[in-house]
């Protein structure tokens, strides 16, 4: 029986380039705005609860924008404000 031998050559430069490319792609896909439906999905809170306990808070209101009847919030600062609010409960 012939002993099996496996050899793997790793190109570190290619791996680094691939990782950098993936990171760049993730950064480009960053969310800028979120609406109430998105907040419901990521927080698992009901719309009513969000309205009463979170969206009425001044720390969240300052990131709200409105066009006609559609409301949306800047994603990152709103998420940070929600974390602060929830940590105070």
Secondary structure, DSSP 8 states (H G I E B T S, - for coil): -----------HHHHHHHHHHHHHHHHHT---EE-HHHHHHHH---HHHIIIIIITSHHHHTTEEEETTEEEEEHHHHHHHHHHHHHT-
